Amino acid sequence: DRADFDSEVDSICPFCGVGCQVSLKVKGGKIKYVEGINGPANEGRLCVKGRFGFDYIHHQHRLTKPLIRRDDAPAKGLNVDPGNWHTHFREASWDEALDFAANGMKKIGGRGVAGFGSAKCTNEEAYLFQKIIRQGFGHNNVDHCTRLCHASSVAALMENVGSGAVTATFNQIDNADVAIVIGANPTENHPVAATFFKQFAKRGGKLIVMDPRGQALKRHASHMLQFRPGTDVSMLNAIMHVIVEEKLFDQQYIEAYTENWEIEKAHLKTFTTEKMAKICGIEADVLRDVARTFAGAKGAMIFWGMGVSQHIHGTDNSRCLISLALMTGQIGRPGTGLHPLRGQNNVQGASDAGLIPMFLPDYQPVSDDGVRSAFTEVWKSGDFSNQKGLTVTEIMDAVHDGDIRSLYVLGENPAMSDPDVDHARDALAQLDHLVVQDIFLTETANFADVILPASAFAEKTGTVTNTNRQVQMGRPAVTPPGEAKEDWWIEVELAKRLGLDWTYTHPSEVFAEMKLNMSSLNNITWDRLQSEGAVTYPSLSPVDPGQDIVFGDGFPRQDGRARFTPASIIAPDDVPDENYPMILTTGRQLEHWHTGSMTRRSHVLDGLEPEANCSLHPSTLRKLGVTAGEYVRLSTKRGAIEIMAREDRAVSPDMVFLPFAYVEAAANILTNPAVDPYGKIPEFKYSAVKVEAV
Ligand code: SF4
């Protein structure tokens, strides 16, 4: 009986960056069911994860007490049974566990300590986390999963338009007549956004899908460009070459709002469609047609995902997309814009809040003395380093080198999410002191010295920011199990034990402090978020719901001009050879979220997709003598896994697609840790692989 509930609370879905607003219906202290409500991004819609993926909150394996590693525990490894952890850990009081965590960090101190914050936590919790590392240890070794997600997109956007966030909400597709979706599979990864894209196509909008893998949006596409993996720059430069050759660019816009055009134009000369077609595998005529369609649009948007960003040339890929929008003047008006579809529900907010080793909140550089002193004035503390800190993968290397010996991990799971994950697991095992704060005994928590039981989204108060720059209020519907606590409370108690003078008693006080040095939050107050539910930044007045479209009259760069940065062709790092003849690409699937820590503990979602699987083309399966449902062995230079094979015509015959949510066949045992030089993002989307029948 759906009318039979005790209370209903409005909050935000904890999964993807779409940031759907939900109504949580509670009965007997548990969430009974979830409905979509009329949030600015979702307009009442939800996908299967938002609607049915909430029951992990009540899973029997929730952490309910602080745990400390036993003196007689077996050697650290991926060896803890989450239902029987007593062999490795003992229960502790909060006081003992927090003292243990803080004393271990203090003993090592300074640059020997690093932190991974979380895009699953609130803005306030992200802000407090970076503050602990910077104020408590005097340096910037703090990062989070943006490094594995859109770091290269942000690097290109910061460089060329002066801001790392989207220039328009995805809902602006309602006003567009052409849209490119490249290196993204929104039907699986941003499903509610995908419903807007499909409606756009049904209304007659031209949807240009570009992806090495076929996908459900293909059915709605006016153009489907299934290009060769890793050849984005060739394809995009060829399209821009046509726009230049046929003089389809917007000279007026270029003159008014950009710089470096002549250099870009000259650079594109050699990227002829005929030459590039041979590299990217898309016919020259199709490239020309796409160029004319995009340049001829009244309003055109570009959406991209990790198929663009997770390459050693990820920043170059994004530079091309930015250049394409700039040369055609497709920014700053309704139905135009650049939109990297953000992954985790609060990866935009966590990045804005400063969980980045090179930036303080609002992307203010740590190297700027004035910026640092503005923060230390508010924090009433001494200065911290002006040097960029280490990134996620650099921190693991520094552990191997003995430079980092203590790590504080909040809500992240590097034992599953890092590339070449055995390297990361070895690093976690080598640490002298690992503090893990989470809701489950994750794969990373297997290696912990102390585990602090935290809260799920439906148990806490705080703001989150979605892919659209919409700051939204998350509200608690149920209480945390046992002695588990809200993350901000744990951070405050830990900070006090580190000797920091923190007196916060509620997240609203943290939000008020954030506003002092974050102009993006101007006109956005806690009270407004409580009453309005969401405000988009920038908001221009106390009653402005926020600007869906930005940069209508210049950019936040020198002279207000955006920049063209030419991109050249760079081959992937780990190319196929006779030993590893195929291409491995990894990603997510509709039912499972990232490393699976939540969705694999959701009854419905795990019931829909219970087993690790990889996708192969039917001709590849035939060649291997394997039938769908049987097992194959995938090997790269880093390692090997055995996994069930699926037949999938969307994958080309020389490719394997592998979701990364499954610990029993962890995709990242295989992936390449080589990184993009600007965004420092690993090349998850391309590794040479051998596939064999088992
Ligand atoms: Fe949640 Fe994303 Fe699905 Fe919306 S689209 S319900 S935010 S997972």
Residues whose N, C-alpha, C, O or C-beta is under 5 A from the ligand:
A	BS01	SF4	C13 F15 C16 V18 G19 C20 L46 C47 K49 G50 H190 P191 V192
